[in-house]
Structures are given as structure tokens and as C-alpha cells.
Amino acid sequence: MKTDHPYWKKMTRKSKKKLLQQIVDEAVNNYDYSQTLDIPIEQLTGVEDQMPSEGIRSLPEMANYIKNFHSDNLFDFDKRRKPYKEIVDQELQFIDHLLDDQIINSFIAPDGYSAPHREIQPYQLFRMELLKIIKYPEISYRKFCSDEYFDRERKQNRRFVRLPLNTKDQVHHTELCHFRTGLLFRQLMNVFVYFLHHFYQSGCLENMVIHGVDSTELPSEINYPICTVEVKGKKIRIYSDPNCDCGKRRNKRDKSYYVIGYRLHTLTAINPSTGHSFPLLSIVGAANHHDSLFLKPLIKLAQAIGIDMKLITADQAYHDKDGSILETTGVYVVAPPSEKAKLPENVLESPLRITCNDFCEIPMRSLGASQDGHEFGCGSKPGNCIFESTCTKSRVIDFDKGHFQPMPSFHNASQQAMDIRKNCERPFNLMKKREGLEMTRVRSQHGVVVRSTFTTIVTLLIEMAGTRHKPKKQKDLQKELFAATG
């Protein structure tokens, strides 16, 4: 349906319902349930459009691109300009100074772009998106593109967006809509890597960071099905946006148990010395898929753009129970042991102790891990074990989602990573509440991907600007001074 009907969004609800019924009936009647599906997990989960592709620059490539972009010009006029006096907000001043309009234009300009034939440039539309998320996340785009926010008296807004101060020219809200829908994933990732490069250069993160993964739901605006079919006793519902679906929501008192829409799976960077966490990269998938299906695609995308990861802390939904993620990506995933995981034979849980057989009481010591699982050796000294002559003195325990993950839960590093895991929830609170991602009118998966990427960029910009950090109290300053002086 995605390939044969590209104008799905423009069709009427009656036409969509009729077309869907024909497609569903044909698929159900002719489907071979005995076949084995040999389809990549990215395609099964509907995130194949969010995978690494040709043209996406990595962080080292982005650094070289920024360094050499203006090398052909005798003067870089954009960098030599003085700050605009109309922009009085310190946060907007910082962001305005950071943005290089020519570089951003090179990332998001469509094919065949010609600046002289355009009244509004792509970088201006991008600035409008940033301004709305930073200052006016609660209002609609229709209201945002009006005299209330871009009248001639609103000099700061007009100057930030690079609109002339001596005219009443404005951007219509449909032009912003076309800008978002027209962005390719390659363009979106390039402009995101541009800001991620500046974030790494800002010093907000230390050399040693722990990465985390968590998810949150983003409900769809239209949440009633237009077609329902029953397959093997189970109802399958198809919505106006065929990419979204109905999934279970985490227990919340003020919301229903189910959610229709998407889940945002985000990779975060946690500063272990301060506990501060920052969103880095996200993948948007339907709400009905299990979280663990998106971990490997998310890691692959992060590695493609140059994010160096060694260890990821996550909740129980992201277990690497068979070691496949470690084998394919080289990244350790640490999650709390699942209550459903059964202990292997001859293993005591509290305190965790591994013995060789039913009759041996001497604890075994860890020898490391291999592709087959965790290896343990006999911990007894020569002559101290009565089964020494018949015992193998070694044992291999398969990977599971309990205590014997690829990085065992009884290691000190695993315990520290699980203790800091809750910090992954902070970026979601900022993105959904402060930057207004929760109030976004969601109508398509691509729209959610674009809006969530813009929101991540704004969150990183606000952290880099540092204007919203709470000033330290006098008592806290005295404690730090006392600790520094001993």
C-alpha cells in the first residue's frame, strides 16, 4: 500500500475505507500461513526508512565538512557579522550565533534549489521550527504564523527568523507543513549531526559517559480504525495512518491502559559524575511492537553517524538474552534481571553462588564469557575437593535475561549502570513537557520523526546555552568550597 498508493494522505476517508477493505480481503484469502518470513526486522517493524543510507554524514565527516565549507570564500560574512540588537533573549542570542545559515541550507535544501527564485529560504523555515519549539511549544502552527507572533512589532522573532523588519511579510503555516513533509531522512540526519557535533564540542559531556535506551508513547491524533479484520481469532485494526497501531501503555493513573500511535525509542548519554542525561538519537515505531525489536536498529543508526558506545543501560524490555546484540554491534546491554527468568541448575540467588553439581558446595569463579555463554571454573584448591578426580572443574551457563546476561548482573559495573538507569527518563520529561512534543498533532510517522528530531536538537541547544540552569544555593556553594579545600 505504501508503494502503490503514494497519495494515501490526500484520499477521503470513504475512499481509504473501500481501498483498505479490498486489500485486506485479498491478503487474508490468499495468504500462505505455512511460509517462513525472511524479512529484515527493520522492515517488519516499519522503520526501514529510518536506517543508515548513502549521504548521511558521520561526526568525523561533519567536522571536516564544517571546517572546509567556507574555505573557498575569501570572507565568511555570516560569521563576521555583529549580533543583532533586536535579539535580546540570551538563549536566542546563543542559538543565533551558533547557526550557520549557509551550512544548514546545504543540508535541507531540496533538489534543484535556487535561492534567487525563493522568497523564503529553507534555513528560515528551519529557524521558525526552532523558535516555535523553544518559545511557543503549546500553540498551533496556524496561530504561530500570524500577526500575534510575527507582526512588525515582534522584532526579535522576525530578526531571528531573518524576516525583514520594514515589511509585513510572513510565512504561511502551510509552507511550514510542506517544509516538514518534504524533508528526506538523509537531510534530517545531516542537520541533526551538525548540532550533535557542536554538542560534543561544547563540553556538556565528559570523556567517560554511559549510554541508555528508553521509550515513551506518542498518541496519534486520529485514534479510531477505518478497517477491521479477524485473523485466527484475533482482530487486526488498521487506522488512517497505517504505520501506527494500538499497544499497551505503561501503568499510569490518569491515562488508559492502551495507546494508539507510536513509541519513541531514544538513545541518551548519561554523565556519570553529575547524573545529567541528554537525548542523542531516536527511532519512531508503532506502539504495538515490543521495545526489544528496536534496540539493534537504534544501535546501528547511532554507530553509522559515529556515536561511540561500549555499554548501554536499559530496562527489562531491552534484554540481550541471547548475546546477539553484543555479537553484531559489540555493545554490552545491561538491564535489571527479569523476574520471569529461571535460575540455572546449581545456582543460588541470594547471594549468587554457582556450583559444579548437586553434590559440590564449593563456589565456582568466573572465567569470562564466550559465544557459548559464561564460563566458570572450580574455585577449590588442589586436594580440598572429594570429587576432584571425577569432576570436570568447569561449567558453561547460557546467556539469559536474568543474572547471566552478556554482562552479568553481579558485576560491579553492571550494578552501577542499573543504578543510573532511571536518569534516562529525564530527557523524555523535557522533550514532552518543556519542548511540547506531547502536544504535537500526530498524523504520520514521517511527521513524528521530523518533529522528534527537531525537539532533540532544541533540547541539546538549550543545554548548550545553559540559560535555564538553576543557580546554586549558597549552602551548595559552601559545601563545594569546603570539599575543594578539604
Contacts in CASP RR format, 6 or more apart in sequence:
PFRMAT RR
TARGET T0000
AUTHOR 0000-0000-0000
METHOD contacts of the structure
MODEL  1
MKTDHPYWKKMTRKSKKKLLQQIVDEAVNNYDYSQTLDIPIEQLTGVEDQ
MPSEGIRSLPEMANYIKNFHSDNLFDFDKRRKPYKEIVDQELQFIDHLLD
DQIINSFIAPDGYSAPHREIQPYQLFRMELLKIIKYPEISYRKFCSDEYF
DRERKQNRRFVRLPLNTKDQVHHTELCHFRTGLLFRQLMNVFVYFLHHFY
QSGCLENMVIHGVDSTELPSEINYPICTVEVKGKKIRIYSDPNCDCGKRR
NKRDKSYYVIGYRLHTLTAINPSTGHSFPLLSIVGAANHHDSLFLKPLIK
LAQAIGIDMKLITADQAYHDKDGSILETTGVYVVAPPSEKAKLPENVLES
PLRITCNDFCEIPMRSLGASQDGHEFGCGSKPGNCIFESTCTKSRVIDFD
KGHFQPMPSFHNASQQAMDIRKNCERPFNLMKKREGLEMTRVRSQHGVVV
RSTFTTIVTLLIEMAGTRHKPKKQKDLQKELFAATG
1 8 0 8 1.000
1 20 0 8 1.000
1 23 0 8 1.000
1 242 0 8 1.000
2 8 0 8 1.000
2 242 0 8 1.000
5 11 0 8 1.000
5 19 0 8 1.000
8 16 0 8 1.000
8 242 0 8 1.000
9 443 0 8 1.000
9 444 0 8 1.000
11 19 0 8 1.000
13 226 0 8 1.000
13 240 0 8 1.000
16 226 0 8 1.000
16 240 0 8 1.000
17 226 0 8 1.000
17 227 0 8 1.000
20 226 0 8 1.000
20 227 0 8 1.000
20 238 0 8 1.000
21 227 0 8 1.000
24 227 0 8 1.000
24 229 0 8 1.000
24 238 0 8 1.000
25 229 0 8 1.000
28 229 0 8 1.000
28 231 0 8 1.000
37 44 0 8 1.000
40 48 0 8 1.000
41 293 0 8 1.000
41 296 0 8 1.000
41 297 0 8 1.000
42 48 0 8 1.000
42 50 0 8 1.000
42 51 0 8 1.000
42 297 0 8 1.000
44 293 0 8 1.000
45 285 0 8 1.000
45 286 0 8 1.000
45 289 0 8 1.000
45 293 0 8 1.000
45 294 0 8 1.000
45 297 0 8 1.000
46 243 0 8 1.000
46 285 0 8 1.000
46 286 0 8 1.000
46 445 0 8 1.000
47 283 0 8 1.000
47 284 0 8 1.000
47 285 0 8 1.000
47 294 0 8 1.000
47 297 0 8 1.000
49 185 0 8 1.000
49 446 0 8 1.000
50 185 0 8 1.000
50 283 0 8 1.000
50 284 0 8 1.000
50 297 0 8 1.000
50 301 0 8 1.000
50 449 0 8 1.000
51 297 0 8 1.000
51 300 0 8 1.000
51 301 0 8 1.000
52 300 0 8 1.000
52 301 0 8 1.000
52 304 0 8 1.000
52 305 0 8 1.000
53 185 0 8 1.000
53 186 0 8 1.000
54 186 0 8 1.000
55 186 0 8 1.000
55 190 0 8 1.000
56 186 0 8 1.000
56 189 0 8 1.000
56 190 0 8 1.000
56 193 0 8 1.000
56 304 0 8 1.000
56 305 0 8 1.000
57 65 0 8 1.000
57 190 0 8 1.000
57 193 0 8 1.000
57 305 0 8 1.000
58 193 0 8 1.000
58 304 0 8 1.000
58 305 0 8 1.000
58 306 0 8 1.000
59 193 0 8 1.000
59 196 0 8 1.000
59 197 0 8 1.000
59 200 0 8 1.000
59 305 0 8 1.000
59 306 0 8 1.000
59 307 0 8 1.000
60 306 0 8 1.000
62 190 0 8 1.000
62 193 0 8 1.000
62 194 0 8 1.000
62 196 0 8 1.000
62 197 0 8 1.000
63 197 0 8 1.000
65 103 0 8 1.000
66 100 0 8 1.000
66 103 0 8 1.000
66 194 0 8 1.000
66 197 0 8 1.000
69 100 0 8 1.000
69 102 0 8 1.000
69 103 0 8 1.000
69 106 0 8 1.000
70 76 0 8 1.000
70 79 0 8 1.000
70 102 0 8 1.000
78 100 0 8 1.000
78 101 0 8 1.000
78 102 0 8 1.000
79 100 0 8 1.000
83 93 0 8 1.000
83 96 0 8 1.000
83 97 0 8 1.000
84 96 0 8 1.000
84 159 0 8 1.000
86 155 0 8 1.000
86 156 0 8 1.000
86 158 0 8 1.000
86 159 0 8 1.000
86 165 0 8 1.000
87 93 0 8 1.000
87 96 0 8 1.000
87 156 0 8 1.000
87 159 0 8 1.000
87 160 0 8 1.000
88 156 0 8 1.000
89 156 0 8 1.000
90 465 0 8 1.000
90 467 0 8 1.000
91 134 0 8 1.000
91 462 0 8 1.000
91 465 0 8 1.000
91 466 0 8 1.000
91 467 0 8 1.000
91 468 0 8 1.000
92 131 0 8 1.000
92 134 0 8 1.000
92 156 0 8 1.000
92 160 0 8 1.000
94 461 0 8 1.000
94 464 0 8 1.000
94 465 0 8 1.000
94 467 0 8 1.000
95 130 0 8 1.000
95 134 0 8 1.000
95 461 0 8 1.000
95 465 0 8 1.000
96 160 0 8 1.000
98 198 0 8 1.000
98 461 0 8 1.000
98 464 0 8 1.000
99 123 0 8 1.000
99 127 0 8 1.000
101 121 0 8 1.000
101 123 0 8 1.000
101 162 0 8 1.000
102 123 0 8 1.000
103 194 0 8 1.000
104 122 0 8 1.000
104 123 0 8 1.000
104 126 0 8 1.000
104 191 0 8 1.000
104 194 0 8 1.000
105 113 0 8 1.000
105 115 0 8 1.000
105 121 0 8 1.000
105 122 0 8 1.000
105 123 0 8 1.000
107 187 0 8 1.000
107 190 0 8 1.000
107 191 0 8 1.000
107 194 0 8 1.000
108 122 0 8 1.000
108 123 0 8 1.000
108 126 0 8 1.000
108 183 0 8 1.000
108 187 0 8 1.000
108 188 0 8 1.000
108 190 0 8 1.000
108 191 0 8 1.000
109 122 0 8 1.000
110 122 0 8 1.000
110 182 0 8 1.000
113 122 0 8 1.000
115 121 0 8 1.000
119 169 0 8 1.000
120 171 0 8 1.000
120 175 0 8 1.000
121 162 0 8 1.000
122 179 0 8 1.000
123 162 0 8 1.000
124 161 0 8 1.000
124 162 0 8 1.000
124 163 0 8 1.000
124 171 0 8 1.000
125 171 0 8 1.000
125 175 0 8 1.000
125 176 0 8 1.000
125 179 0 8 1.000
126 179 0 8 1.000
126 191 0 8 1.000
127 160 0 8 1.000
127 161 0 8 1.000
127 162 0 8 1.000
128 144 0 8 1.000
128 145 0 8 1.000
128 161 0 8 1.000
128 171 0 8 1.000
128 176 0 8 1.000
129 176 0 8 1.000
129 179 0 8 1.000
129 180 0 8 1.000
129 454 0 8 1.000
130 454 0 8 1.000
130 457 0 8 1.000
130 458 0 8 1.000
130 461 0 8 1.000
131 157 0 8 1.000
131 160 0 8 1.000
131 161 0 8 1.000
132 139 0 8 1.000
132 141 0 8 1.000
132 144 0 8 1.000
133 435 0 8 1.000
133 436 0 8 1.000
133 454 0 8 1.000
133 455 0 8 1.000
133 458 0 8 1.000
134 435 0 8 1.000
134 458 0 8 1.000
134 461 0 8 1.000
134 462 0 8 1.000
136 144 0 8 1.000
136 149 0 8 1.000
137 434 0 8 1.000
137 435 0 8 1.000
137 436 0 8 1.000
137 439 0 8 1.000
138 436 0 8 1.000
138 439 0 8 1.000
140 441 0 8 1.000
141 173 0 8 1.000
141 176 0 8 1.000
141 177 0 8 1.000
142 173 0 8 1.000
143 149 0 8 1.000
144 173 0 8 1.000
145 170 0 8 1.000
145 171 0 8 1.000
145 172 0 8 1.000
145 173 0 8 1.000
145 176 0 8 1.000
146 170 0 8 1.000
147 170 0 8 1.000
149 157 0 8 1.000
150 157 0 8 1.000
150 158 0 8 1.000
150 161 0 8 1.000
150 163 0 8 1.000
150 170 0 8 1.000
150 171 0 8 1.000
151 168 0 8 1.000
152 158 0 8 1.000
152 165 0 8 1.000
152 166 0 8 1.000
152 167 0 8 1.000
152 168 0 8 1.000
155 165 0 8 1.000
158 164 0 8 1.000
158 165 0 8 1.000
159 165 0 8 1.000
161 171 0 8 1.000
163 169 0 8 1.000
163 170 0 8 1.000
163 171 0 8 1.000
180 447 0 8 1.000
180 450 0 8 1.000
180 451 0 8 1.000
181 444 0 8 1.000
181 446 0 8 1.000
181 447 0 8 1.000
181 450 0 8 1.000
183 450 0 8 1.000
185 449 0 8 1.000
188 449 0 8 1.000
188 450 0 8 1.000
188 453 0 8 1.000
189 305 0 8 1.000
189 453 0 8 1.000
191 457 0 8 1.000
192 281 0 8 1.000
192 453 0 8 1.000
192 456 0 8 1.000
192 457 0 8 1.000
193 305 0 8 1.000
195 457 0 8 1.000
195 460 0 8 1.000
195 461 0 8 1.000
196 280 0 8 1.000
196 305 0 8 1.000
196 460 0 8 1.000
198 464 0 8 1.000
199 205 0 8 1.000
199 278 0 8 1.000
199 460 0 8 1.000
199 463 0 8 1.000
199 464 0 8 1.000
202 464 0 8 1.000
204 271 0 8 1.000
204 276 0 8 1.000
204 278 0 8 1.000
204 463 0 8 1.000
204 464 0 8 1.000
205 269 0 8 1.000
205 271 0 8 1.000
205 278 0 8 1.000
206 271 0 8 1.000
206 272 0 8 1.000
206 273 0 8 1.000
208 272 0 8 1.000
209 269 0 8 1.000
209 270 0 8 1.000
209 271 0 8 1.000
209 272 0 8 1.000
210 269 0 8 1.000
210 270 0 8 1.000
210 272 0 8 1.000
210 311 0 8 1.000
210 313 0 8 1.000
210 417 0 8 1.000
210 420 0 8 1.000
211 267 0 8 1.000
211 268 0 8 1.000
211 269 0 8 1.000
211 270 0 8 1.000
211 280 0 8 1.000
211 307 0 8 1.000
211 309 0 8 1.000
211 311 0 8 1.000
211 312 0 8 1.000
211 313 0 8 1.000
212 267 0 8 1.000
212 268 0 8 1.000
212 269 0 8 1.000
212 270 0 8 1.000
212 277 0 8 1.000
212 312 0 8 1.000
212 313 0 8 1.000
212 314 0 8 1.000
212 421 0 8 1.000
212 424 0 8 1.000
213 265 0 8 1.000
213 266 0 8 1.000
213 267 0 8 1.000
213 268 0 8 1.000
213 295 0 8 1.000
213 298 0 8 1.000
213 312 0 8 1.000
213 313 0 8 1.000
213 314 0 8 1.000
213 318 0 8 1.000
213 424 0 8 1.000
214 265 0 8 1.000
214 266 0 8 1.000
214 268 0 8 1.000
214 314 0 8 1.000
214 315 0 8 1.000
214 424 0 8 1.000
214 425 0 8 1.000
214 428 0 8 1.000
215 263 0 8 1.000
215 264 0 8 1.000
215 265 0 8 1.000
215 266 0 8 1.000
215 291 0 8 1.000
215 294 0 8 1.000
215 317 0 8 1.000
216 263 0 8 1.000
216 264 0 8 1.000
216 266 0 8 1.000
216 428 0 8 1.000
216 432 0 8 1.000
217 249 0 8 1.000
217 250 0 8 1.000
217 259 0 8 1.000
217 261 0 8 1.000
217 262 0 8 1.000
217 263 0 8 1.000
217 264 0 8 1.000
217 287 0 8 1.000
218 261 0 8 1.000
218 262 0 8 1.000
218 263 0 8 1.000
218 264 0 8 1.000
218 284 0 8 1.000
218 437 0 8 1.000
218 438 0 8 1.000
218 440 0 8 1.000
218 442 0 8 1.000
218 448 0 8 1.000
218 452 0 8 1.000
219 259 0 8 1.000
219 260 0 8 1.000
219 261 0 8 1.000
219 442 0 8 1.000
220 239 0 8 1.000
220 241 0 8 1.000
220 244 0 8 1.000
220 260 0 8 1.000
220 261 0 8 1.000
220 262 0 8 1.000
220 442 0 8 1.000
220 443 0 8 1.000
221 441 0 8 1.000
221 442 0 8 1.000
221 443 0 8 1.000
222 239 0 8 1.000
222 240 0 8 1.000
222 241 0 8 1.000
222 443 0 8 1.000
223 239 0 8 1.000
223 260 0 8 1.000
223 261 0 8 1.000
224 239 0 8 1.000
225 237 0 8 1.000
225 238 0 8 1.000
225 239 0 8 1.000
226 238 0 8 1.000
226 239 0 8 1.000
226 240 0 8 1.000
227 237 0 8 1.000
227 238 0 8 1.000
228 235 0 8 1.000
228 236 0 8 1.000
228 237 0 8 1.000
228 238 0 8 1.000
229 235 0 8 1.000
229 236 0 8 1.000
229 238 0 8 1.000
230 236 0 8 1.000
237 245 0 8 1.000
237 246 0 8 1.000
239 245 0 8 1.000
239 260 0 8 1.000
240 443 0 8 1.000
241 261 0 8 1.000
241 442 0 8 1.000
241 443 0 8 1.000
241 444 0 8 1.000
241 445 0 8 1.000
243 262 0 8 1.000
243 285 0 8 1.000
243 286 0 8 1.000
243 444 0 8 1.000
243 445 0 8 1.000
244 260 0 8 1.000
244 261 0 8 1.000
244 262 0 8 1.000
244 286 0 8 1.000
244 287 0 8 1.000
244 442 0 8 1.000
244 445 0 8 1.000
245 260 0 8 1.000
245 261 0 8 1.000
245 286 0 8 1.000
245 287 0 8 1.000
245 288 0 8 1.000
245 289 0 8 1.000
246 258 0 8 1.000
246 259 0 8 1.000
246 260 0 8 1.000
246 261 0 8 1.000
246 287 0 8 1.000
246 288 0 8 1.000
247 258 0 8 1.000
247 259 0 8 1.000
247 260 0 8 1.000
247 261 0 8 1.000
247 287 0 8 1.000
247 288 0 8 1.000
248 257 0 8 1.000
248 258 0 8 1.000
248 259 0 8 1.000
249 255 0 8 1.000
249 256 0 8 1.000
249 257 0 8 1.000
249 258 0 8 1.000
249 259 0 8 1.000
251 257 0 8 1.000
259 287 0 8 1.000
260 287 0 8 1.000
261 286 0 8 1.000
261 287 0 8 1.000
261 442 0 8 1.000
262 284 0 8 1.000
262 285 0 8 1.000
262 286 0 8 1.000
262 287 0 8 1.000
262 442 0 8 1.000
262 445 0 8 1.000
262 448 0 8 1.000
263 284 0 8 1.000
263 285 0 8 1.000
263 286 0 8 1.000
263 287 0 8 1.000
263 289 0 8 1.000
263 291 0 8 1.000
263 294 0 8 1.000
264 282 0 8 1.000
264 283 0 8 1.000
264 284 0 8 1.000
264 285 0 8 1.000
264 428 0 8 1.000
264 437 0 8 1.000
264 448 0 8 1.000
264 452 0 8 1.000
265 282 0 8 1.000
265 283 0 8 1.000
265 284 0 8 1.000
265 285 0 8 1.000
265 291 0 8 1.000
265 294 0 8 1.000
265 295 0 8 1.000
265 298 0 8 1.000
266 279 0 8 1.000
266 280 0 8 1.000
266 281 0 8 1.000
266 282 0 8 1.000
266 424 0 8 1.000
266 427 0 8 1.000
266 428 0 8 1.000
266 456 0 8 1.000
267 279 0 8 1.000
267 280 0 8 1.000
267 281 0 8 1.000
267 282 0 8 1.000
267 298 0 8 1.000
267 299 0 8 1.000
267 302 0 8 1.000
267 307 0 8 1.000
267 312 0 8 1.000
268 277 0 8 1.000
268 278 0 8 1.000
268 279 0 8 1.000
268 280 0 8 1.000
268 423 0 8 1.000
268 424 0 8 1.000
268 427 0 8 1.000
269 277 0 8 1.000
269 278 0 8 1.000
269 280 0 8 1.000
270 276 0 8 1.000
270 277 0 8 1.000
270 313 0 8 1.000
270 420 0 8 1.000
270 423 0 8 1.000
270 424 0 8 1.000
271 277 0 8 1.000
271 278 0 8 1.000
272 416 0 8 1.000
272 420 0 8 1.000
275 420 0 8 1.000
275 423 0 8 1.000
276 423 0 8 1.000
276 426 0 8 1.000
277 423 0 8 1.000
277 424 0 8 1.000
277 426 0 8 1.000
277 427 0 8 1.000
278 427 0 8 1.000
278 459 0 8 1.000
278 460 0 8 1.000
278 463 0 8 1.000
279 427 0 8 1.000
279 431 0 8 1.000
279 456 0 8 1.000
279 459 0 8 1.000
279 460 0 8 1.000
280 302 0 8 1.000
280 307 0 8 1.000
280 456 0 8 1.000
281 298 0 8 1.000
281 301 0 8 1.000
281 302 0 8 1.000
281 305 0 8 1.000
281 307 0 8 1.000
281 456 0 8 1.000
282 298 0 8 1.000
282 452 0 8 1.000
282 453 0 8 1.000
282 456 0 8 1.000
283 294 0 8 1.000
283 297 0 8 1.000
283 298 0 8 1.000
283 301 0 8 1.000
284 445 0 8 1.000
284 448 0 8 1.000
284 449 0 8 1.000
284 452 0 8 1.000
285 294 0 8 1.000
285 445 0 8 1.000
290 317 0 8 1.000
291 317 0 8 1.000
291 318 0 8 1.000
292 317 0 8 1.000
292 318 0 8 1.000
292 319 0 8 1.000
295 312 0 8 1.000
295 314 0 8 1.000
295 318 0 8 1.000
295 320 0 8 1.000
295 325 0 8 1.000
295 333 0 8 1.000
296 324 0 8 1.000
296 325 0 8 1.000
296 328 0 8 1.000
296 329 0 8 1.000
299 309 0 8 1.000
299 312 0 8 1.000
299 325 0 8 1.000
299 329 0 8 1.000
299 331 0 8 1.000
300 329 0 8 1.000
302 309 0 8 1.000
303 309 0 8 1.000
303 329 0 8 1.000
309 331 0 8 1.000
310 331 0 8 1.000
310 332 0 8 1.000
311 331 0 8 1.000
311 332 0 8 1.000
311 333 0 8 1.000
311 334 0 8 1.000
311 407 0 8 1.000
311 413 0 8 1.000
311 417 0 8 1.000
312 318 0 8 1.000
312 331 0 8 1.000
312 332 0 8 1.000
312 333 0 8 1.000
312 334 0 8 1.000
313 333 0 8 1.000
313 334 0 8 1.000
313 335 0 8 1.000
313 417 0 8 1.000
313 418 0 8 1.000
313 420 0 8 1.000
313 421 0 8 1.000
313 424 0 8 1.000
314 333 0 8 1.000
314 334 0 8 1.000
314 335 0 8 1.000
314 421 0 8 1.000
314 424 0 8 1.000
315 335 0 8 1.000
315 336 0 8 1.000
315 421 0 8 1.000
316 335 0 8 1.000
316 336 0 8 1.000
316 338 0 8 1.000
316 401 0 8 1.000
317 335 0 8 1.000
318 333 0 8 1.000
318 335 0 8 1.000
319 333 0 8 1.000
319 335 0 8 1.000
319 338 0 8 1.000
319 401 0 8 1.000
319 402 0 8 1.000
319 405 0 8 1.000
320 326 0 8 1.000
320 332 0 8 1.000
320 333 0 8 1.000
320 335 0 8 1.000
320 399 0 8 1.000
320 405 0 8 1.000
320 406 0 8 1.000
321 399 0 8 1.000
321 400 0 8 1.000
321 401 0 8 1.000
321 402 0 8 1.000
321 405 0 8 1.000
322 399 0 8 1.000
323 399 0 8 1.000
323 406 0 8 1.000
325 331 0 8 1.000
325 333 0 8 1.000
325 406 0 8 1.000
326 332 0 8 1.000
326 333 0 8 1.000
326 406 0 8 1.000
327 371 0 8 1.000
332 406 0 8 1.000
332 407 0 8 1.000
333 405 0 8 1.000
333 406 0 8 1.000
333 407 0 8 1.000
334 405 0 8 1.000
334 407 0 8 1.000
334 409 0 8 1.000
334 413 0 8 1.000
334 414 0 8 1.000
334 417 0 8 1.000
334 418 0 8 1.000
335 401 0 8 1.000
335 405 0 8 1.000
335 418 0 8 1.000
336 409 0 8 1.000
336 418 0 8 1.000
336 421 0 8 1.000
337 401 0 8 1.000
337 402 0 8 1.000
337 403 0 8 1.000
337 405 0 8 1.000
337 409 0 8 1.000
338 401 0 8 1.000
338 402 0 8 1.000
340 401 0 8 1.000
341 400 0 8 1.000
341 401 0 8 1.000
341 402 0 8 1.000
341 403 0 8 1.000
343 349 0 8 1.000
343 403 0 8 1.000
344 397 0 8 1.000
344 398 0 8 1.000
344 400 0 8 1.000
344 404 0 8 1.000
345 358 0 8 1.000
346 354 0 8 1.000
346 355 0 8 1.000
346 356 0 8 1.000
346 357 0 8 1.000
346 358 0 8 1.000
346 360 0 8 1.000
347 353 0 8 1.000
347 354 0 8 1.000
347 355 0 8 1.000
347 397 0 8 1.000
347 403 0 8 1.000
348 355 0 8 1.000
349 403 0 8 1.000
352 403 0 8 1.000
352 410 0 8 1.000
353 363 0 8 1.000
354 363 0 8 1.000
354 364 0 8 1.000
354 376 0 8 1.000
354 395 0 8 1.000
354 397 0 8 1.000
355 361 0 8 1.000
355 362 0 8 1.000
355 363 0 8 1.000
355 364 0 8 1.000
356 362 0 8 1.000
356 364 0 8 1.000
356 378 0 8 1.000
356 387 0 8 1.000
356 391 0 8 1.000
356 392 0 8 1.000
356 393 0 8 1.000
356 395 0 8 1.000
357 387 0 8 1.000
357 391 0 8 1.000
359 387 0 8 1.000
360 385 0 8 1.000
360 387 0 8 1.000
360 391 0 8 1.000
362 378 0 8 1.000
362 379 0 8 1.000
362 380 0 8 1.000
362 384 0 8 1.000
362 385 0 8 1.000
363 379 0 8 1.000
364 376 0 8 1.000
364 377 0 8 1.000
364 378 0 8 1.000
364 379 0 8 1.000
364 395 0 8 1.000
365 376 0 8 1.000
365 377 0 8 1.000
365 378 0 8 1.000
365 379 0 8 1.000
366 374 0 8 1.000
366 375 0 8 1.000
366 376 0 8 1.000
366 377 0 8 1.000
366 408 0 8 1.000
367 375 0 8 1.000
367 376 0 8 1.000
367 377 0 8 1.000
367 394 0 8 1.000
368 374 0 8 1.000
368 375 0 8 1.000
369 375 0 8 1.000
369 406 0 8 1.000
370 396 0 8 1.000
372 396 0 8 1.000
372 398 0 8 1.000
373 396 0 8 1.000
373 397 0 8 1.000
373 398 0 8 1.000
373 399 0 8 1.000
373 404 0 8 1.000
374 396 0 8 1.000
374 397 0 8 1.000
374 399 0 8 1.000
374 404 0 8 1.000
374 408 0 8 1.000
375 394 0 8 1.000
375 395 0 8 1.000
375 396 0 8 1.000
376 394 0 8 1.000
376 395 0 8 1.000
376 396 0 8 1.000
376 397 0 8 1.000
377 393 0 8 1.000
377 394 0 8 1.000
377 395 0 8 1.000
378 385 0 8 1.000
378 391 0 8 1.000
378 393 0 8 1.000
378 394 0 8 1.000
380 388 0 8 1.000
382 388 0 8 1.000
385 391 0 8 1.000
397 404 0 8 1.000
398 404 0 8 1.000
399 405 0 8 1.000
399 406 0 8 1.000
402 409 0 8 1.000
403 409 0 8 1.000
403 410 0 8 1.000
405 414 0 8 1.000
407 413 0 8 1.000
407 414 0 8 1.000
408 414 0 8 1.000
409 415 0 8 1.000
409 418 0 8 1.000
427 459 0 8 1.000
430 459 0 8 1.000
431 437 0 8 1.000
431 452 0 8 1.000
431 455 0 8 1.000
431 456 0 8 1.000
431 459 0 8 1.000
432 438 0 8 1.000
435 455 0 8 1.000
435 458 0 8 1.000
435 459 0 8 1.000
436 455 0 8 1.000
437 451 0 8 1.000
437 452 0 8 1.000
437 455 0 8 1.000
440 448 0 8 1.000
440 451 0 8 1.000
442 448 0 8 1.000
442 451 0 8 1.000
462 468 0 8 1.000
472 480 0 8 1.000
END
